[in-house]
Amino acid sequence: MIMLRRWLLALMARIGLITSGCCCFLLLFYLLGCKPSSHSKHPSLLWPGGATSKEGYLALLQEREDSHRHYISSLMKQIAELKVALEERTQQLQESLEKAKSKGILPQGLESLHNTPTKSDLKEFFRSQLKQAEVSSGVELPNEYALIPFDTFTLQTVYQLETGLTKHPAERPARRDRRDELIGTVETALHVLNGPQQQADDTRRKHTYSPSDFIQGLSRTERTRGTVYELMFKGDGPQNFAQLVLFRPFGPLMKVKSDGVNTHGIIINIIVPLSGRVDAFKQFMSNFRDVCIQQDGRVHLTVVYFGRDQINQVKAVLNTPTRFRSFTLIQMNEEFSRGRGLDVGARAWRQRQNVLLFFCDVDIHFTPDFLTSCRLNAEAGKKVYYPVLFSQYNPSIIYSNHTHMPSIKQQLVIKNENGFWRDFGFGMTCQYRSDFINVGGFDRSIRGWGLEDVHLYRKYLHSKLMVVRAPSRGLFHLWHEKSCADELPPDKYKMCMQTKAMSEASHGQLGALFFKQEIALHLNSHKPSKEI
C-alpha cells in the first residue's frame, strides 16, 4: 500500500509538470500570435513620414481642437459668472448710494457714481469737446501768440514750427510714435472714404481711394480739447479733391465731416504791391508764368505800382508775348505803402464772383501745390489761410564753397542749412474778398514797411473766422538785400533789423563767419611742418 501511494504521488507530480509546461507553451504561442505587425491598419503617430501620418495628425488636431473648445467654454462660463457678480455688486452699490443720498450723507465727489455712464453720455462728451474745440468755427483770441499753429504732414515728413532745441524745419523721417499716429489717421480717413456710407452719399465716385491719393494733412493739438486733423486726397479729376476733418477728443477718432471739394471754379487773385525792383519782378513773373499760366490757369494777377519811375519797364514785363491777359495794373502816385497797395488791389475787383485773394510780395516763389492749399484751406465766411513760408538764407553765404551757384529750384529745399520757417511773418495770406471787406481790411494809416499784416491778422483772431496757420512746403521767400530806412520809427526799425539779421544765415553759419579769424589761426597752427 505504501509503494502504491508513492507511485501515485510521483505520477501526479509528473502530470502537473507536464501540464504546467503545456500551459506555458500555449501562453507563449498566444503572445506571439497577438503581437501587432508593422503593416497594421492603425496609424502610427511616432513616424510622421509614414504613409498613414496625415490621418494621425488630423486626429491629433481634432483632439486639441476639442480641448481648446472645452477650455474656451470654461472661460466663457467664468466670464458670465463674473458679469453676474459684477451686476450684483453694482446693484448693491447703487442701493447703498440711494440710501446714503436719501439720508443726506453722500460724500462729496461721489454724486457722479449714482448715474451709470451710458453710450449716449460718451457721445455727448465727445460733442461737447468738439463744440469747445476750434474745429467747425473760429474762436476769439486775445493776440497772435494765443493761436496754436498746425503741423503740415505727408506720409514721409512732418513740417512743424515748434521743434524744440533742434530747430529743424522738417522732421524727416518722423518719430515712430508720431508716424504711427499720422499713418493711423490716414488709414481711418481711407476707411471713411471707401466705406459703404460714403459710397451711398457720393454715387459719382469712380475709384477706390488709396494712400497714393493722399496729398497732405494738417494737424493741431489743443491741450484741453484734443487733436484735429484736416486731410486732403486727390479726387476723380485733376481739379477734384476729397477733404476730411477728423477729431480725436483724447479718445477714439470720430468723423466730423467728409465733403467733396471741386476747385474748378475757384479763381485766385494774386495781389502784388510794387515800387521799383524791376529785376525782382522779372524773376517773379518767370515763376508766375510757369506755375499760374502753364500749369494752373485759374489765376488773376493784380499789380499795384507806386510811383512813375520804371513803370514802363513793369508794363513791358507784363506784356511779354503770351496769351495771358488776365491781369490788372494799378498805378499809385504816392509814397509806397504795402497795406495801402493790397487794400486797393483787393477792392479793385469788379466782378460779381467772390474771388479768393492771395496777398503776395515780389520776392515770393510758390508752387502749384501751394495754390491747391490756398483753395482748400480758405473758405468764405468760415476760415482764412495764413501759411508760414520757408525763408531762404543768403545764397552767397550758404554756397560760398560751391564753384557754381545752384539754380533757384535746387536752392529751395527745406533744410536747416538753407533757411527757416518765417513764423513771425503774416504778410502772405489767402482769404476771400468778402471776409477781407467784412473784417475792415488793412489799417490805411500805416505807411512804409511792417505792422499792417499783423493788424489784419489780429482782426481775424478777434472774429469768428477760423485762422488756419501752418507751414507750407510750397511757399518760399527768396533772399534779397534788405535795407532799413533811417526815417522808420524805433519799433519798426528794430523789427526790420531783426528780420535782416535772421535772414542772412543760420546760427552756426553766422558763428563761423564771426569767428572766421580764430578758426583760420587754429587751422594754421595745426598744419604739418615741412621737413628741410
C-alpha positions as CSV (number, residue, x, y, z in Angstrom):
1,M,0.0,0.0,0.0
2,I,2.8,2.3,0.9
3,M,4.6,1.6,-2.5
4,L,1.4,2.2,-4.4
5,R,0.8,5.5,-2.7
6,R,4.4,6.7,-3.5
7,W,3.9,5.7,-7.2
8,L,0.6,7.6,-7.4
9,L,2.3,10.7,-5.9
10,A,5.2,10.6,-8.4
11,L,2.7,10.1,-11.3
12,M,0.7,13.1,-10.2
13,A,3.8,15.3,-9.9
14,R,4.9,14.4,-13.4
15,I,1.4,15.1,-14.8
16,G,1.5,18.5,-13.0
17,L,4.8,19.4,-14.5
18,I,3.7,18.3,-18.0
19,T,0.5,20.4,-17.6
20,S,2.4,23.4,-16.4
21,G,4.8,23.2,-19.4
22,C,1.9,22.9,-21.8
23,C,0.3,25.9,-20.3
24,C,3.5,28.0,-20.6
25,F,3.9,26.9,-24.2
26,L,0.3,27.8,-25.1
27,L,0.7,31.2,-23.4
28,L,3.9,31.9,-25.3
29,F,2.3,30.9,-28.6
30,Y,-0.7,33.2,-27.9
31,L,1.5,36.2,-27.2
32,L,3.5,35.7,-30.4
33,G,0.3,35.4,-32.4
34,C,-1.2,38.7,-30.9
35,K,1.9,40.9,-31.5
36,P,1.0,44.0,-33.7
37,S,2.7,43.8,-37.1
38,S,4.4,46.7,-38.9
39,H,1.6,46.5,-41.5
40,S,-1.2,47.1,-39.0
41,K,-4.1,49.2,-40.2
42,H,-3.8,51.5,-37.1
43,P,-1.8,54.7,-37.8
44,S,1.4,55.3,-36.0
45,L,1.9,58.9,-34.8
46,L,5.6,58.2,-33.9
47,W,6.5,58.2,-37.6
48,P,5.2,61.3,-39.3
49,G,6.8,60.4,-42.6
50,G,4.9,57.2,-42.9
51,A,2.1,56.5,-45.3
52,T,-0.6,57.0,-42.7
53,S,0.8,60.1,-40.8
54,K,-1.8,62.5,-42.3
55,E,-4.7,60.7,-40.6
56,G,-2.8,60.7,-37.4
57,Y,-2.1,64.4,-37.4
58,L,-5.8,65.1,-38.2
59,A,-6.8,63.0,-35.3
60,L,-4.3,64.8,-33.0
61,L,-5.5,68.3,-34.3
62,Q,-9.1,67.2,-33.7
63,E,-8.2,66.2,-30.1
64,R,-6.5,69.5,-29.4
65,E,-9.4,71.5,-31.0
66,D,-11.8,69.7,-28.7
67,S,-9.6,70.5,-25.8
68,H,-9.4,74.2,-26.7
69,R,-13.1,74.3,-27.3
70,H,-13.7,72.9,-23.8
71,Y,-11.3,75.5,-22.4
72,I,-13.0,78.4,-24.2
73,S,-16.3,77.2,-23.0
74,S,-15.0,77.1,-19.4
75,L,-13.7,80.7,-19.8
76,M,-17.0,81.9,-21.2
77,K,-18.7,80.4,-18.3
78,Q,-16.4,82.1,-15.9
79,I,-16.9,85.4,-17.6
80,A,-20.6,85.0,-17.4
81,E,-20.4,84.3,-13.7
82,L,-18.1,87.4,-13.2
83,K,-20.6,89.5,-15.1
84,V,-23.4,88.3,-12.9
85,A,-21.3,89.0,-9.8
86,L,-20.4,92.5,-11.1
87,E,-24.0,93.3,-11.8
88,E,-24.9,92.2,-8.3
89,R,-22.1,94.3,-6.8
90,T,-23.2,97.3,-8.9
91,Q,-26.7,96.9,-7.8
92,Q,-25.6,96.7,-4.2
93,L,-23.5,99.8,-4.6
94,Q,-26.4,101.7,-6.2
95,E,-28.7,100.7,-3.4
96,S,-26.1,101.9,-0.9
97,L,-25.8,105.2,-2.7
98,E,-29.5,105.6,-2.8
99,K,-29.8,105.0,0.9
100,A,-26.9,107.4,1.6
101,K,-28.4,110.0,-0.7
102,S,-31.8,109.7,0.9
103,K,-30.2,110.3,4.3
104,G,-28.1,113.2,3.0
105,I,-24.8,111.6,3.9
106,L,-23.5,111.0,0.3
107,P,-19.8,112.0,0.4
108,Q,-18.8,115.0,-1.9
109,G,-17.4,113.9,-5.3
110,L,-19.4,110.7,-5.4
111,E,-22.5,112.1,-7.0
112,S,-21.4,111.0,-10.4
113,L,-21.4,107.4,-9.3
114,H,-25.1,107.5,-8.9
115,N,-25.7,107.5,-12.6
116,T,-24.0,104.8,-14.6
117,P,-22.4,106.2,-17.8
118,T,-24.1,105.2,-21.0
119,K,-23.1,105.2,-24.6
120,S,-25.2,108.3,-25.2
121,D,-23.3,110.0,-22.3
122,L,-20.0,109.3,-24.0
123,K,-21.3,110.7,-27.3
124,E,-22.4,113.8,-25.5
125,F,-19.0,114.2,-24.0
126,F,-17.4,114.0,-27.5
127,R,-19.9,116.5,-28.8
128,S,-19.1,118.9,-26.0
129,Q,-15.3,118.5,-26.7
130,L,-15.9,119.1,-30.4
131,K,-18.0,122.2,-29.7
132,Q,-15.4,123.7,-27.5
133,A,-12.5,123.0,-29.9
134,E,-11.8,125.2,-32.9
135,V,-12.8,122.7,-35.5
136,S,-16.0,123.8,-37.2
137,S,-15.7,127.5,-36.4
138,G,-13.2,130.0,-35.2
139,V,-12.9,131.3,-31.6
140,E,-12.0,134.7,-30.4
141,L,-8.3,135.0,-29.4
142,P,-6.6,137.9,-27.5
143,N,-3.5,138.2,-29.7
144,E,-1.3,136.4,-32.3
145,Y,0.6,134.5,-29.6
146,A,-2.5,132.6,-28.5
147,L,-3.0,130.9,-31.8
148,I,-1.9,127.2,-32.0
149,P,-0.3,126.6,-35.4
150,F,-1.0,123.5,-37.4
151,D,1.7,120.9,-38.4
152,T,1.8,120.0,-42.1
153,F,2.5,116.4,-42.9
154,T,2.8,113.9,-45.7
155,L,3.3,110.1,-45.4
156,Q,7.0,110.6,-45.0
157,T,7.6,114.1,-43.5
158,V,6.2,116.4,-40.8
159,Y,6.7,120.1,-41.2
160,Q,6.4,121.9,-37.9
161,L,7.2,125.1,-36.2
162,E,7.7,124.0,-32.6
163,T,10.7,121.7,-32.9
164,G,12.4,122.2,-29.6
165,L,16.2,122.7,-29.4
166,T,16.9,121.1,-32.8
167,K,15.1,123.9,-34.8
168,H,14.8,121.6,-37.8
169,P,12.1,122.9,-40.2
170,A,11.1,119.4,-41.2
171,E,11.1,116.1,-39.3
172,R,12.3,113.6,-41.9
173,P,11.6,110.8,-41.1
174,A,9.1,111.4,-38.4
175,R,9.4,109.9,-35.0
176,R,8.0,106.4,-34.8
177,D,5.1,107.3,-32.4
178,R,4.3,110.4,-34.5
179,R,4.5,108.4,-37.7
180,D,2.2,105.7,-36.4
181,E,-0.3,108.3,-35.3
182,L,-0.4,110.0,-38.6
183,I,-0.5,106.8,-40.7
184,G,-3.3,105.5,-38.5
185,T,-5.2,108.8,-39.1
186,V,-4.8,108.4,-42.9
187,E,-5.9,104.8,-42.7
188,T,-9.0,105.9,-40.8
189,A,-9.7,108.5,-43.4
190,L,-9.4,105.9,-46.2
191,H,-11.8,103.7,-44.3
192,V,-14.3,106.5,-44.2
193,L,-13.8,107.4,-47.9
194,N,-14.1,103.8,-49.1
195,G,-17.0,102.9,-46.7
196,P,-20.5,102.0,-47.8
197,Q,-22.0,105.1,-46.4
198,Q,-19.6,107.4,-48.3
199,Q,-20.3,105.4,-51.5
200,A,-24.0,105.9,-51.0
201,D,-23.5,109.7,-50.4
202,D,-21.2,110.1,-53.5
203,T,-22.6,108.0,-56.3
204,R,-20.4,109.8,-58.9
205,R,-17.2,108.4,-57.4
206,K,-15.3,106.2,-59.9
207,H,-12.3,104.8,-58.0
208,T,-11.3,103.5,-54.6
209,Y,-9.1,105.8,-52.6
210,S,-5.6,104.6,-51.6
211,P,-2.6,106.0,-49.7
212,S,-1.2,107.3,-53.1
213,D,-4.2,109.7,-53.3
214,F,-3.2,111.4,-50.1
215,I,-1.8,114.9,-50.8
216,Q,-1.1,116.3,-47.4
217,G,-2.7,116.9,-44.0
218,L,-2.8,119.4,-41.2
219,S,-2.9,118.6,-37.5
220,R,-3.2,120.6,-34.4
221,T,-3.5,119.6,-30.7
222,E,-5.3,121.7,-28.1
223,R,-4.2,120.6,-24.7
224,T,-7.6,120.6,-23.1
225,R,-9.7,119.5,-26.1
226,G,-7.9,117.1,-28.4
227,T,-6.4,116.8,-31.8
228,V,-8.0,117.9,-35.1
229,Y,-6.8,116.6,-38.5
230,E,-7.6,118.0,-41.9
231,L,-6.7,115.6,-44.7
232,M,-6.7,116.3,-48.5
233,F,-7.0,113.5,-51.1
234,K,-7.0,113.5,-54.9
235,G,-10.4,113.1,-56.4
236,D,-11.6,111.7,-59.7
237,G,-10.2,114.6,-61.7
238,P,-7.2,116.9,-61.6
239,Q,-9.4,119.6,-60.0
240,N,-11.4,117.4,-57.7
241,F,-10.4,116.7,-54.1
242,A,-11.7,115.0,-51.1
243,Q,-11.3,116.8,-47.8
244,L,-11.9,115.2,-44.4
245,V,-11.8,116.6,-40.9
246,L,-11.2,114.1,-38.1
247,F,-11.2,114.9,-34.4
248,R,-9.6,112.9,-31.6
249,P,-11.1,114.3,-28.3
250,F,-8.4,112.5,-26.2
251,G,-10.2,109.3,-27.1
252,P,-11.2,107.3,-30.2
253,L,-11.3,109.2,-33.6
254,M,-14.6,110.5,-34.6
255,K,-15.7,111.8,-38.0
256,V,-16.7,115.4,-38.1
257,K,-17.4,115.8,-41.8
258,S,-16.5,114.3,-45.2
259,D,-17.0,116.6,-48.1
260,G,-16.1,116.5,-51.8
261,V,-14.4,119.8,-52.9
262,N,-14.3,120.9,-56.5
263,T,-11.8,123.7,-57.0
264,H,-12.5,124.1,-60.8
265,G,-14.2,127.5,-60.5
266,I,-12.1,129.0,-57.7
267,I,-10.0,131.8,-59.2
268,I,-7.2,133.2,-57.1
269,N,-6.5,136.9,-57.4
270,I,-2.8,137.4,-56.6
271,I,-2.2,141.0,-55.5
272,V,1.4,142.3,-55.5
273,P,2.3,145.8,-54.3
274,L,5.4,147.1,-56.0
275,S,7.8,150.1,-56.1
276,G,10.8,149.8,-58.4
277,R,12.6,146.4,-58.1
278,V,12.1,145.5,-61.8
279,D,14.7,142.7,-61.7
280,A,12.9,141.0,-58.8
281,F,9.6,141.5,-60.7
282,K,11.1,139.8,-63.8
283,Q,12.0,136.8,-61.6
284,F,8.6,136.8,-60.0
285,M,6.9,136.8,-63.4
286,S,9.1,133.9,-64.6
287,N,7.8,131.8,-61.7
288,F,4.2,133.1,-62.3
289,R,4.2,132.1,-65.9
290,D,5.5,128.6,-65.1
291,V,3.1,127.9,-62.3
292,C,0.0,130.0,-62.9
293,I,-0.2,130.2,-66.7
294,Q,1.3,126.9,-67.9
295,Q,0.1,124.7,-65.1
296,D,-2.8,126.1,-63.1
297,G,-4.6,128.5,-65.4
298,R,-7.2,129.8,-62.9
299,V,-5.3,132.9,-61.6
300,H,-5.7,136.7,-62.0
301,L,-2.8,139.0,-61.3
302,T,-3.2,142.5,-59.8
303,V,0.0,144.6,-59.6
304,V,-0.3,147.9,-57.6
305,Y,2.7,150.1,-58.6
306,F,3.7,153.1,-56.5
307,G,5.4,156.0,-58.4
308,R,6.3,156.7,-62.0
309,D,9.9,155.5,-62.2
310,Q,10.3,152.3,-64.1
311,I,6.6,151.9,-64.8
312,N,7.2,151.4,-68.5
313,Q,9.6,148.5,-67.7
314,V,6.9,146.9,-65.5
315,K,4.4,147.2,-68.3
316,A,6.9,145.6,-70.7
317,V,7.4,142.6,-68.4
318,L,3.6,142.2,-68.0
319,N,3.1,142.4,-71.8
320,T,5.8,139.9,-72.6
321,P,4.5,137.9,-75.6
322,T,2.0,135.5,-74.2
323,R,-1.8,134.8,-74.5
324,F,-2.3,135.5,-70.8
325,R,-4.3,138.7,-70.4
326,S,-5.9,138.2,-67.0
327,F,-4.0,140.9,-65.1
328,T,-4.6,144.4,-63.8
329,L,-2.0,147.1,-63.4
330,I,-2.9,149.9,-61.0
331,Q,-0.5,152.9,-60.7
332,M,-0.5,154.9,-57.4
333,N,1.3,158.3,-57.5
334,E,2.1,158.3,-53.8
335,E,4.5,157.0,-51.2
336,F,4.8,153.2,-51.1
337,S,2.6,151.5,-48.5
338,R,2.2,147.8,-48.6
339,G,-1.1,147.8,-46.8
340,R,-2.4,150.5,-48.9
341,G,-1.5,148.7,-52.1
342,L,-3.0,145.4,-51.0
343,D,-6.2,147.1,-49.9
344,V,-6.6,149.0,-53.2
345,G,-5.9,145.8,-55.1
346,A,-8.5,143.8,-53.2
347,R,-11.2,146.5,-53.6
348,A,-10.4,146.9,-57.3
349,W,-12.1,143.6,-58.2
350,R,-15.2,144.4,-60.1
351,Q,-16.7,141.1,-61.0
352,R,-19.6,139.7,-59.0
353,Q,-17.8,136.5,-58.1
354,N,-16.4,136.4,-54.5
355,V,-12.8,136.0,-55.5
356,L,-10.1,134.3,-53.4
357,L,-7.3,136.8,-52.6
358,F,-3.6,135.9,-52.2
359,F,-1.6,138.7,-50.8
360,C,1.9,138.3,-52.1
361,D,5.2,140.1,-52.4
362,V,7.5,140.3,-55.4
363,D,10.2,138.2,-53.7
364,I,7.9,135.2,-53.2
365,H,8.3,131.9,-55.0
366,F,5.4,129.4,-54.9
367,T,4.5,126.0,-56.4
368,P,1.2,124.6,-57.9
369,D,0.8,122.6,-54.6
370,F,0.6,125.9,-52.7
371,L,-2.2,127.2,-55.0
372,T,-4.1,124.0,-54.2
373,S,-3.6,124.5,-50.5
374,C,-4.7,128.1,-50.9
375,R,-8.0,126.9,-52.4
376,L,-8.6,124.1,-49.9
377,N,-7.7,125.9,-46.7
378,A,-9.7,129.1,-47.2
379,E,-13.5,129.2,-47.2
380,A,-15.7,132.2,-47.4
381,G,-17.3,133.1,-44.1
382,K,-15.6,130.2,-42.3
383,K,-11.8,130.3,-42.4
384,V,-8.7,132.2,-43.7
385,Y,-5.4,130.6,-44.5
386,Y,-2.1,132.1,-43.1
387,P,0.7,129.9,-44.4
388,V,4.1,130.0,-42.8
389,L,6.6,130.3,-45.6
390,F,10.1,129.0,-45.7
391,S,12.6,131.9,-45.9
392,Q,15.9,131.4,-47.8
393,Y,19.2,132.3,-46.3
394,N,21.8,134.4,-48.2
395,P,23.0,132.2,-51.1
396,S,26.4,133.8,-51.1
397,I,27.0,132.5,-47.6
398,I,25.3,129.1,-48.0
399,Y,27.0,128.2,-51.3
400,S,30.3,130.1,-50.7
401,N,32.2,126.8,-51.2
402,H,30.5,126.0,-54.5
403,T,32.1,126.6,-57.8
404,H,28.7,127.4,-59.5
405,M,25.6,128.8,-57.8
406,P,22.8,126.2,-57.9
407,S,19.5,127.1,-59.7
408,I,16.6,128.5,-57.8
409,K,14.8,125.2,-57.9
410,Q,17.9,123.4,-56.4
411,Q,18.2,126.1,-53.7
412,L,14.6,125.9,-52.5
413,V,15.0,122.7,-50.4
414,I,13.5,122.7,-46.9
415,K,16.6,122.1,-44.8
416,N,18.1,123.6,-41.7
417,E,21.1,124.9,-43.6
418,N,19.1,126.5,-46.3
419,G,16.6,128.6,-44.4
420,F,14.0,128.8,-41.6
421,W,10.3,128.9,-41.1
422,R,9.3,132.6,-41.1
423,D,6.8,132.2,-38.2
424,F,6.9,135.8,-37.3
425,G,5.5,137.0,-40.6
426,F,1.8,137.3,-41.5
427,G,2.1,139.1,-44.9
428,M,1.3,136.1,-47.2
429,T,-2.3,135.0,-46.8
430,C,-5.2,133.5,-48.6
431,Q,-8.7,134.9,-47.8
432,Y,-11.9,135.6,-49.6
433,R,-12.6,139.2,-50.6
434,S,-15.9,139.2,-48.7
435,D,-14.1,138.3,-45.5
436,F,-11.5,140.9,-46.1
437,I,-14.1,143.6,-46.6
438,N,-16.2,142.5,-43.6
439,V,-13.3,142.5,-41.2
440,G,-12.4,146.0,-42.2
441,G,-9.3,145.5,-44.4
442,F,-5.9,147.0,-43.7
443,D,-5.2,149.9,-41.5
444,R,-4.7,152.6,-44.1
445,S,-2.9,155.0,-41.7
446,I,0.2,152.7,-41.7
447,R,2.9,153.8,-44.1
448,G,6.0,152.1,-45.4
449,W,7.2,148.8,-44.1
450,G,5.7,146.5,-41.4
451,L,2.8,146.0,-38.9
452,E,0.0,146.3,-41.4
453,D,-0.2,142.5,-41.8
454,V,-0.1,142.0,-38.0
455,H,-3.1,144.3,-37.5
456,L,-5.1,142.4,-40.1
457,Y,-4.1,139.1,-38.6
458,R,-5.4,140.3,-35.2
459,K,-8.7,141.3,-36.7
460,Y,-9.2,137.8,-37.9
461,L,-8.2,136.4,-34.5
462,H,-10.9,138.6,-32.9
463,S,-13.5,137.4,-35.3
464,K,-15.5,134.2,-35.5
465,L,-13.5,133.0,-38.5
466,M,-11.1,130.1,-38.1
467,V,-7.5,131.0,-38.8
468,V,-5.5,128.2,-40.4
469,R,-1.8,128.8,-39.5
470,A,0.5,126.1,-40.8
471,P,3.9,125.8,-42.5
472,S,3.6,125.5,-46.3
473,R,6.0,123.3,-48.2
474,G,5.3,125.2,-51.5
475,L,5.8,128.8,-50.4
476,F,9.3,130.4,-50.3
477,H,10.7,133.8,-49.5
478,L,13.7,134.5,-51.8
479,W,16.7,136.2,-50.1
480,H,17.3,139.8,-51.1
481,E,19.4,142.6,-49.7
482,K,17.4,144.3,-47.0
483,S,17.9,148.0,-46.0
484,C,16.2,149.6,-43.0
485,A,15.4,153.3,-43.6
486,D,16.6,155.8,-41.0
487,E,13.3,157.5,-41.0
488,L,11.5,154.5,-39.6
489,P,10.2,154.8,-36.0
490,P,12.2,152.9,-33.4
491,D,9.8,150.0,-33.1
492,K,9.7,149.4,-36.9
493,Y,13.4,149.9,-37.3
494,K,14.1,147.3,-34.6
495,M,11.8,144.8,-36.3
496,C,13.5,145.5,-39.6
497,M,17.0,144.9,-38.2
498,Q,15.9,141.7,-36.5
499,T,14.5,140.4,-39.8
500,K,17.7,141.4,-41.6
501,A,19.9,139.5,-39.1
502,M,17.7,136.4,-39.1
503,S,17.7,136.2,-43.0
504,E,21.4,136.1,-43.5
505,A,22.4,132.6,-42.3
506,S,21.8,130.0,-39.6
507,H,23.2,130.4,-36.1
508,G,26.1,128.0,-36.9
509,Q,26.9,129.7,-40.2
510,L,26.9,133.2,-38.6
511,G,29.1,131.8,-35.9
512,A,31.6,130.5,-38.4
513,L,31.7,133.9,-40.1
514,F,32.1,135.8,-36.8
515,F,34.9,133.5,-35.6
516,K,36.5,133.2,-39.0
517,Q,39.8,134.7,-38.0
518,E,40.1,132.5,-34.9
519,I,39.3,129.4,-36.9
520,A,41.9,130.3,-39.6
521,L,44.6,130.7,-36.9
522,H,43.7,127.4,-35.4
523,L,43.9,125.6,-38.7
524,N,47.3,127.3,-39.5
525,S,48.7,126.2,-36.1
526,H,47.8,122.6,-36.8
527,K,49.3,122.4,-40.3
528,P,52.1,119.8,-40.6
529,S,55.5,121.5,-40.7
530,K,57.6,121.0,-43.9
531,E,60.8,119.0,-43.4
532,I,64.0,120.7,-44.5
